[in-house]
Amino acid sequence: MDEAVERLLEAQKPEIGELARRLISLIDDLYPDAVVSVDAGDIGFGSGRGYKGLVFVVSPHTQHVTLGLANGVDLPDPAGLMEGRGKVHRHVKIRQKSDLERSELRALMRAAVDRR
């Protein structure tokens, strides 16, 4: 794992850091060639550094980890996992390990990767 990513996760509560690591592992499985960047407490995954080409953002918080989905408004979400009211982006709050095991989450993430 990238040093900057590891430093950011080590600064979190242990359970949040571990949840974020598991989410990052899932992203690595689905999008192994992603370029990873760290900016102001957020971990971005995309085709390059910066906003253009962004696919996912992992943001650790006090009680959960947020999975941001760039241009998520256009993704199919029959399970209603995504939250947000913006015109473009959406997010999913990951609160526990079992959230990461949902097939609907994997399908949503796969759609985001396939669309890039």
C-alpha positions as a Python dict, from the first residue, in 0.01 Angstrom:
ca = {
    (1, 'M'): (0, 0, 0),
    (2, 'D'): (117, 352, -80),
    (3, 'E'): (302, 527, 206),
    (4, 'A'): (75, 832, 201),
    (5, 'V'): (-232, 607, 213),
    (6, 'E'): (-91, 407, 502),
    (7, 'R'): (-6, 724, 699),
    (8, 'L'): (-361, 852, 651),
    (9, 'L'): (-512, 523, 764),
    (10, 'E'): (-282, 488, 1064),
    (11, 'A'): (-413, 824, 1187),
    (12, 'Q'): (-769, 685, 1205),
    (13, 'K'): (-936, 488, 1480),
    (14, 'P'): (-822, 125, 1433),
    (15, 'E'): (-1164, -2, 1326),
    (16, 'I'): (-1206, 277, 1069),
    (17, 'G'): (-854, 225, 937),
    (18, 'E'): (-921, -147, 896),
    (19, 'L'): (-1254, -84, 722),
    (20, 'A'): (-1083, 157, 482),
    (21, 'R'): (-806, -97, 413),
    (22, 'R'): (-1067, -361, 327),
    (23, 'L'): (-1245, -118, 95),
    (24, 'I'): (-915, -29, -73),
    (25, 'S'): (-845, -400, -118),
    (26, 'L'): (-1181, -441, -289),
    (27, 'I'): (-1103, -146, -518),
    (28, 'D'): (-763, -301, -596),
    (29, 'D'): (-938, -627, -694),
    (30, 'L'): (-1183, -449, -924),
    (31, 'Y'): (-951, -178, -1059),
    (32, 'P'): (-592, -303, -1026),
    (33, 'D'): (-444, -45, -1263),
    (34, 'A'): (-589, 257, -1080),
    (35, 'V'): (-362, 551, -1009),
    (36, 'V'): (-384, 624, -636),
    (37, 'S'): (-355, 974, -491),
    (38, 'V'): (-402, 1124, -147),
    (39, 'D'): (-544, 1472, -106),
    (40, 'A'): (-658, 1634, 220),
    (41, 'G'): (-764, 1311, 388),
    (42, 'D'): (-921, 1154, 79),
    (43, 'I'): (-779, 867, -124),
    (44, 'G'): (-856, 887, -495),
    (45, 'F'): (-852, 607, -751),
    (46, 'G'): (-863, 685, -1120),
    (47, 'S'): (-691, 680, -1456),
    (48, 'G'): (-455, 960, -1348),
    (49, 'R'): (-390, 1204, -1069),
    (50, 'G'): (-645, 1475, -1010),
    (51, 'Y'): (-1013, 1513, -1073),
    (52, 'K'): (-1020, 1415, -1439),
    (53, 'G'): (-1040, 1038, -1469),
    (54, 'L'): (-1145, 991, -1106),
    (55, 'V'): (-1354, 678, -1039),
    (56, 'F'): (-1353, 628, -660),
    (57, 'V'): (-1272, 829, -349),
    (58, 'V'): (-1224, 665, -9),
    (59, 'S'): (-1278, 903, 283),
    (60, 'P'): (-1234, 782, 641),
    (61, 'H'): (-1465, 948, 894),
    (62, 'T'): (-1520, 904, 1267),
    (63, 'Q'): (-1799, 644, 1241),
    (64, 'H'): (-1778, 519, 883),
    (65, 'V'): (-1580, 518, 559),
    (66, 'T'): (-1730, 689, 257),
    (67, 'L'): (-1690, 542, -90),
    (68, 'G'): (-1733, 828, -334),
    (69, 'L'): (-1839, 742, -688),
    (70, 'A'): (-1741, 999, -948),
    (71, 'N'): (-2034, 1057, -1186),
    (72, 'G'): (-2233, 816, -970),
    (73, 'V'): (-2560, 980, -1065),
    (74, 'D'): (-2548, 784, -1392),
    (75, 'L'): (-2477, 444, -1237),
    (76, 'P'): (-2743, 175, -1194),
    (77, 'D'): (-2827, 133, -825),
    (78, 'P'): (-3130, -95, -792),
    (79, 'A'): (-3046, -167, -425),
    (80, 'G'): (-3047, 205, -340),
    (81, 'L'): (-2700, 202, -184),
    (82, 'M'): (-2595, 546, -304),
    (83, 'E'): (-2660, 866, -115),
    (84, 'G'): (-2623, 1230, -211),
    (85, 'R'): (-2815, 1500, -389),
    (86, 'G'): (-2547, 1654, -607),
    (87, 'K'): (-2588, 1679, -982),
    (88, 'V'): (-2295, 1447, -1054),
    (89, 'H'): (-2142, 1248, -770),
    (90, 'R'): (-2282, 998, -522),
    (91, 'H'): (-2145, 808, -224),
    (92, 'V'): (-2199, 494, -18),
    (93, 'K'): (-2133, 488, 356),
    (94, 'I'): (-1948, 177, 469),
    (95, 'R'): (-2017, 121, 840),
    (96, 'Q'): (-1913, -240, 892),
    (97, 'K'): (-1729, -525, 721),
    (98, 'S'): (-2053, -687, 608),
    (99, 'D'): (-2131, -380, 395),
    (100, 'L'): (-1827, -469, 185),
    (101, 'E'): (-1956, -821, 126),
    (102, 'R'): (-2278, -711, -42),
    (103, 'S'): (-2299, -826, -402),
    (104, 'E'): (-2491, -508, -484),
    (105, 'L'): (-2192, -298, -376),
    (106, 'R'): (-1957, -500, -592),
    (107, 'A'): (-2196, -467, -889),
    (108, 'L'): (-2213, -91, -840),
    (109, 'M'): (-1836, -63, -819),
    (110, 'R'): (-1790, -290, -1121),
    (111, 'A'): (-2026, -66, -1321),
    (112, 'A'): (-1817, 238, -1220),
    (113, 'V'): (-1494, 70, -1334),
    (114, 'D'): (-1646, -61, -1656),
    (115, 'R'): (-1778, 285, -1745),
    (116, 'R'): (-1440, 456, -1716),
}
